[in-house]
C-alpha cells in the first residue's frame, strides 16, 4: 500500500511539473512578456511653430502631449518625416533654423531631410544638422565624394527592443529645388540603399522601420519592393491617414501637415518570440484642448525676439476664408501686371496656405508665400506655352488666345525658370522684386484681395 501511494504521489508531482512547464511555455509563446512600443510623429511641419489663426497646431502643445504619452509609456520615441524648415515668417526670417531649436526643446529623437531642407542650398542643410540635437537621417543621399551626406539610420533601445529607423530622402529633390544650390549631391533610388542598410543592421536591431519623405506613392512602391520592413512613416504628400494604410502587409502612416495632428503608432514586441505585431495607428488633433508646455513656450518666445517688427501689422480684411485656388489665380494676375506681360504663371505648389476670415496681417502673407522667389520675365512660343498650360500644375492669368508660332511675354518666378519648368523660355530677365513684397504692396493698397485686373 505504501509503495502504491508513493508511486501515485510521484506521478502526481510529475504531472504538476509538466502542467506548470506547459503554462510557463504558453505564457512566453502567447506574449505574456510582450511590451508596448509607441512611435509619435509629425511630417511637413512647414515652419508652423506657433498655433495657427484657425486655432490648430503649435509645437508647445505637441510637446505637452508628447510628455504625457511618454510618461504613460517610456518605450516611446518622437520623429519627424521632413519639410520642417520652410513655411512661415518664423522660418523664412531665421533661414529655417528656429524650428530646429524649438524641436530640440520638444524632444524630437530623429528627423529626415525633406526637399525643402535644401531650398537654401547644401550649406544651409548642413547647418540644420548642426542646430538640431537629433539626427537628420538619409540613407540614399551622398555628397560629392560618394560618402553619406548625413547619418543614415538611428537605433533606439525601447525596453527589450532595439529599433532601427532608416531615413529616406526624396529621390526627386533635384527637380524640386534649384540644382545649382545642391550641385554634386546625389539623391539615389532608395530600394537598394534600404537593402544595404538592412544588411548592415543585421544583428544590431530586431525591428527596422523607414522614415520617408518621398510621398505616399513612393512609400506604397517601397512596400512592394522591399521586405522585412513592417512600418513606413511618410511625408511630402501632406495627406491625413486616419489609422494606418496597409500595402503588401506594410503599415504606412502620415499625419497631414502644419503640425495640426500628432501621429501615433503602437505595436507589441515579444522578446521571447522576437516578433513585432498588432500595429495600430491614429491621429491626435492638436487643438485648444491641449495645454502648452511652458518650457517650450519660453523657447518660442525667445526665438520670436529675433523676428523683424511689423509681422502682425494689419494690411487688409476679408469677410470669408480665401482658398488656395483663388490665391493662385490672383497671384497669376499680379505677375502679369507686374511684368507688363501677356500672361502671368504661378505654380500650384507655390501657394502654401489659405487666408482665414478676418484681418490680414503681414505674417499671413508669409504663410501664403514663404519663399524668397523673385520675378522672371521671358518670352515663349505659343506651342510651348500651350504645353505648359496643359500640365495643370500652374495657375494661368487671363490673356490673349494662344496660337502656335506666335511669341508671348510671360511673367513667372525665377525659381521655376531655374528648375527648368519653362524649357522653351528665351530673352529671360531676372528681376530683384520679391513676389511676397509685391503681394504686400497690392493687398495694403486695396486693403484686401480685390479684383485689380480688367474683365478682358
C-alpha positions in Angstrom: 0.0 0.0 0.0 2.8 2.5 1.0 4.6 1.7 -2.2 1.5 2.2 -4.3 0.9 5.6 -2.5 4.5 6.7 -3.2 4.1 5.8 -6.8 0.9 7.8 -7.2 2.4 10.7 -5.3 5.4 10.7 -7.6 3.2 10.6 -10.7 1.1 13.5 -9.3 4.3 15.6 -8.8 5.4 14.8 -12.4 2.0 15.9 -13.8 2.1 19.1 -11.7 5.6 19.9 -13.0 4.6 19.2 -16.6 1.5 21.4 -16.3 3.5 24.2 -14.7 6.0 23.9 -17.6 3.3 24.0 -20.2 1.7 27.0 -18.6 5.1 28.8 -18.5 5.8 27.9 -22.1 2.3 29.1 -23.1 3.0 32.4 -21.3 6.2 33.0 -23.3 4.7 32.0 -26.6 1.5 33.9 -26.2 3.2 37.2 -25.4 2.8 37.4 -21.7 6.0 39.4 -21.6 5.1 41.5 -24.7 6.0 45.2 -24.5 4.1 48.1 -25.9 6.1 50.3 -28.3 4.9 53.7 -29.3 6.2 55.9 -32.2 4.9 59.5 -32.3 5.5 61.5 -35.4 4.9 64.7 -37.4 5.6 65.5 -41.0 5.6 68.6 -43.2 5.6 71.0 -40.3 6.2 73.8 -42.8 7.7 76.1 -40.2 4.5 76.1 -38.1 6.0 76.7 -34.7 3.0 78.6 -33.2 -0.7 77.8 -33.2 -2.3 78.9 -36.5 -5.0 81.5 -36.8 -7.5 78.7 -37.1 -6.6 77.5 -33.6 -4.8 74.4 -34.8 -1.3 73.1 -34.1 1.6 74.5 -32.2 4.8 72.8 -31.1 4.3 73.8 -27.4 1.0 71.9 -27.5 2.7 68.9 -29.2 5.4 69.0 -26.5 2.9 68.8 -23.7 1.1 65.8 -25.4 4.4 64.0 -26.0 5.4 64.3 -22.4 2.1 62.9 -21.3 2.4 59.9 -23.6 6.0 59.2 -22.7 5.1 59.3 -19.0 2.5 56.6 -19.7 4.9 54.5 -21.8 8.6 55.2 -21.6 9.1 52.9 -24.7 8.2 55.9 -26.9 10.1 57.9 -29.5 9.2 61.1 -31.4 10.2 61.5 -35.0 9.6 63.9 -37.9 9.3 63.0 -41.6 10.8 66.2 -43.1 10.0 69.6 -44.6 10.1 71.4 -41.3 12.3 74.3 -42.4 10.1 76.4 -44.7 6.6 77.8 -44.5 6.2 80.8 -42.1 7.7 84.1 -41.3 9.4 82.4 -38.3 11.4 80.1 -40.6 11.8 82.5 -43.5 13.4 85.1 -41.3 15.7 82.7 -39.5 16.7 80.7 -42.6 14.8 77.7 -41.2 16.9 77.4 -38.0 14.4 78.5 -35.4 12.2 75.4 -35.9 15.1 73.0 -35.2 15.9 74.9 -31.9 12.2 74.6 -30.9 12.2 70.9 -31.9 15.2 70.4 -29.6 13.1 71.7 -26.8 10.1 69.5 -27.7 12.3 66.4 -27.5 12.5 65.0 -31.0 14.6 61.9 -31.3 15.1 61.9 -35.1 14.1 63.6 -38.3 15.0 63.4 -42.0 15.9 65.7 -44.8 12.8 66.8 -46.8 13.2 68.5 -50.1 12.5 71.9 -48.5 15.5 71.5 -46.2 17.5 72.1 -49.4 15.7 75.2 -50.6 18.6 77.4 -49.4 21.3 75.0 -50.5 23.6 72.4 -49.3 25.5 74.6 -46.8 22.3 75.6 -45.0 21.0 72.0 -45.0 24.2 71.0 -43.2 23.6 73.9 -40.8 20.3 72.4 -39.8 22.1 69.3 -38.6 24.4 71.4 -36.6 21.5 73.2 -34.9 19.4 70.0 -34.3 20.4 67.9 -31.3 18.8 64.9 -33.0 20.0 63.2 -36.2 18.6 64.2 -39.6 18.7 60.9 -41.5 19.0 59.9 -45.1 20.3 56.6 -46.4 20.1 57.5 -50.1 21.9 60.8 -50.1 25.6 61.2 -51.0 28.0 64.1 -51.1 30.4 64.9 -53.9 32.8 62.2 -52.8 30.2 59.5 -52.7 30.0 59.5 -48.9 26.8 59.7 -46.8 25.6 63.2 -46.6 24.2 62.6 -43.1 23.6 59.8 -40.6 21.8 57.0 -42.5 20.0 55.4 -39.5 19.5 55.7 -35.8 19.0 52.8 -33.3 16.8 53.2 -30.2 16.6 50.9 -27.2 12.9 50.7 -26.2 12.5 48.1 -23.4 14.0 44.9 -24.8 13.6 46.1 -28.4 16.4 47.6 -30.5 14.5 49.6 -33.1 16.3 51.0 -36.1 15.0 53.9 -38.0 16.3 54.4 -41.6 15.9 57.8 -43.3 14.8 58.0 -46.9 15.2 61.3 -48.7 13.1 62.3 -51.7 14.9 61.0 -54.8 13.3 63.7 -56.9 14.7 66.6 -54.8 17.0 67.7 -57.7 13.8 68.5 -59.7 12.2 70.4 -56.8 14.9 72.8 -55.8 17.4 75.0 -57.6 20.0 72.5 -58.9 22.8 74.9 -58.7 22.4 75.1 -54.9 22.9 71.3 -54.5 25.3 70.6 -57.3 27.2 67.4 -56.6 24.7 65.9 -54.2 23.4 62.5 -55.3 19.8 61.5 -54.4 19.7 57.8 -55.1 16.8 55.4 -55.7 16.0 54.1 -52.2 15.3 50.4 -52.7 18.9 49.2 -53.0 20.1 51.6 -50.3 17.5 50.3 -47.9 18.6 46.7 -48.5 22.2 47.8 -47.9 21.1 49.3 -44.6 19.2 46.1 -43.6 22.4 44.0 -44.2 24.4 46.5 -42.2 21.9 46.4 -39.3 21.6 42.7 -39.1 22.4 41.7 -35.5 22.2 45.4 -34.4 18.4 45.8 -34.4 15.4 43.4 -34.2 12.9 45.7 -36.0 13.7 48.2 -38.8 11.3 50.9 -39.9 11.5 53.7 -42.5 11.1 57.4 -42.1 10.5 58.6 -45.6 9.9 61.9 -47.5 9.1 60.7 -50.9 5.3 60.8 -50.8 2.6 58.3 -50.5 3.1 56.8 -53.9 6.7 56.2 -53.3 6.0 54.7 -49.9 3.5 52.3 -51.4 6.1 51.3 -54.0 8.6 50.6 -51.2 6.1 48.4 -49.5 6.1 46.2 -52.6 9.8 46.4 -53.5 11.4 45.8 -50.0 11.0 43.1 -47.4 11.3 42.9 -43.7 10.0 46.5 -43.1 6.8 46.5 -41.1 6.2 50.3 -40.9 6.8 53.3 -43.1 6.2 56.8 -41.6 6.0 59.2 -44.5 5.8 62.8 -45.6 5.8 65.1 -48.6 2.2 64.2 -49.8 0.8 66.0 -46.8 -2.1 63.5 -46.5 -4.0 62.5 -43.4 -4.1 58.8 -42.9 -6.6 58.0 -40.2 -5.3 54.8 -38.6 -2.8 53.0 -40.9 -2.8 52.2 -44.6 -1.7 48.6 -45.2 0.0 47.7 -48.5 1.6 44.3 -49.0 1.4 43.8 -45.3 3.3 47.0 -44.6 1.8 49.7 -42.4 2.0 53.2 -43.9 1.4 56.4 -41.8 1.3 60.1 -42.5 -0.2 63.0 -40.4 -1.2 65.8 -42.8 0.8 69.0 -42.4 1.5 72.1 -40.3 1.5 70.2 -37.1 -2.2 70.1 -36.9 -2.0 66.4 -35.9 0.3 64.2 -34.0 0.6 60.7 -35.4 0.7 57.8 -33.0 1.6 54.2 -33.9 1.5 51.4 -31.4 2.7 47.8 -31.7 3.6 44.9 -29.4 7.1 43.5 -29.2 7.6 39.9 -27.9 11.2 39.5 -26.9 10.8 35.7 -26.5 9.5 35.3 -30.0 11.4 38.3 -31.3 8.2 39.4 -33.1 6.5 42.7 -33.6 2.8 42.5 -34.1 -0.5 44.3 -33.7 0.3 47.6 -35.5 -2.3 50.3 -35.0 -2.3 54.0 -35.6 -4.3 57.2 -35.0 -4.0 60.9 -35.5 -4.5 63.2 -32.5 -5.8 66.6 -33.3 -3.7 69.4 -31.8 -6.2 72.0 -30.7 -7.1 74.3 -27.8 -8.0 71.3 -25.5 -4.2 70.6 -25.2 -2.3 73.0 -22.9 1.1 74.4 -24.0 4.3 73.1 -22.4 5.7 76.2 -20.6 9.4 75.4 -21.2 8.8 75.1 -25.0 6.6 78.2 -24.9 9.5 80.1 -23.4 11.9 78.9 -26.1 9.4 80.0 -28.8 9.0 83.4 -27.2 12.8 83.9 -27.1 13.1 82.9 -30.8 10.4 85.4 -31.7 12.5 88.3 -30.4 14.8 87.9 -33.4 12.0 88.4 -35.9 11.6 91.8 -37.7 9.0 94.2 -36.4 5.7 94.6 -38.2 4.7 91.0 -38.9 1.4 91.4 -37.0 0.6 94.7 -38.8 -2.9 94.6 -40.4 -2.8 95.3 -44.1 -6.3 94.2 -45.0 -9.6 92.4 -44.2 -11.6 89.6 -45.7 -15.1 88.6 -44.8 -14.5 84.9 -45.8 -11.7 82.4 -46.0 -9.8 82.7 -49.3 -8.7 79.3 -50.6 -5.5 78.5 -52.4 -7.1 78.2 -55.8 -8.4 81.8 -55.7 -4.9 82.9 -54.4 -3.2 81.1 -57.2 -5.2 82.9 -59.9 -4.9 86.2 -58.0 -1.1 85.8 -58.0 -1.0 84.9 -61.7 -2.8 88.2 -62.4 -0.4 90.1 -60.2 2.6 88.5 -62.0 1.0 89.5 -65.3 0.6 93.1 -64.2 4.0 93.5 -62.6 5.8 92.2 -65.7 3.6 94.0 -68.2 3.1 90.6 -69.8 0.6 88.7 -71.9 0.4 86.0 -69.2 1.3 85.6 -65.5 2.0 82.0 -64.5 2.1 80.7 -60.8 2.8 77.2 -59.7 0.2 75.4 -57.6 2.8 74.2 -55.1 4.0 77.8 -54.5 0.7 78.7 -52.8 1.3 77.4 -49.3 -1.7 78.4 -47.3 -5.2 79.9 -47.4 -6.1 83.3 -45.9 -8.5 83.0 -42.9 -11.5 85.2 -42.4 -10.9 88.4 -40.6 -7.9 90.7 -40.5 -5.0 90.1 -42.9 -1.5 90.5 -41.5 2.0 90.6 -42.9 2.6 87.2 -41.2 -0.4 85.7 -43.1 1.2 86.6 -46.4 4.5 84.9 -45.3 2.4 81.7 -44.9 1.0 82.0 -48.4 4.4 82.9 -49.9 7.3 81.9 -47.5 9.8 81.5 -50.3 12.0 84.4 -51.4 11.1 83.9 -55.0 11.6 86.8 -57.4 10.0 87.7 -60.7 11.3 86.5 -64.0 10.1 87.9 -67.3 10.7 85.9 -70.6 9.3 85.0 -74.0 7.7 81.8 -75.1 6.4 80.4 -78.4 2.6 79.6 -78.3 3.1 75.9 -78.8 5.4 75.6 -75.8 3.1 77.8 -73.7 0.2 75.5 -74.5 2.2 72.5 -73.4 3.0 74.2 -70.1 -0.7 75.1 -69.6 -1.8 71.5 -70.3 0.3 70.2 -67.4 -2.3 71.5 -64.9 0.0 72.3 -62.1 0.2 76.0 -63.0 -2.3 78.9 -62.5 -2.5 81.0 -65.6 -3.8 84.6 -65.7 -6.2 85.7 -68.3 -4.6 86.6 -71.6 -5.0 86.5 -75.4 -5.7 83.4 -77.3 -2.6 81.2 -77.6 -1.5 80.4 -81.1 1.4 78.2 -82.2 4.2 80.1 -83.8 3.3 83.4 -82.0 5.6 84.7 -79.3 4.2 85.7 -75.9 5.6 87.7 -73.0 5.3 85.8 -69.7 6.0 86.7 -66.1 6.6 83.9 -63.5 9.1 83.1 -60.8 12.9 82.9 -61.0 12.8 79.6 -59.1 10.6 77.9 -61.8 12.9 79.1 -64.6 15.9 77.8 -62.8 14.5 74.3 -62.3 13.6 74.3 -66.0 9.8 74.3 -65.8 9.9 76.6 -68.9 12.4 74.9 -71.2 11.3 77.0 -74.2 11.8 80.3 -72.4 14.0 82.9 -74.2 15.1 86.5 -73.5 14.9 85.8 -69.8 15.1 88.8 -67.4 15.6 88.1 -63.7 14.3 90.9 -61.6 15.1 91.7 -58.0 11.5 92.1 -56.9 10.3 89.6 -54.4 6.8 88.3 -55.2 5.9 88.5 -51.5 6.8 92.2 -51.4 4.6 92.8 -54.5 1.8 90.9 -52.7 2.1 93.1 -49.6 2.0 96.3 -51.7 -1.1 95.3 -53.6 -3.0 94.0 -50.6 -2.2 97.0 -48.5 -3.2 99.3 -51.4 -6.6 97.6 -51.8 -7.0 96.7 -48.1 -7.6 93.1 -49.0 -7.8 90.8 -52.0 -9.6 93.0 -54.5 -10.0 92.4 -58.3 -7.5 94.8 -59.8 -7.4 93.5 -63.4 -9.8 94.3 -66.3 -12.5 91.9 -67.3 -10.9 91.2 -70.6 
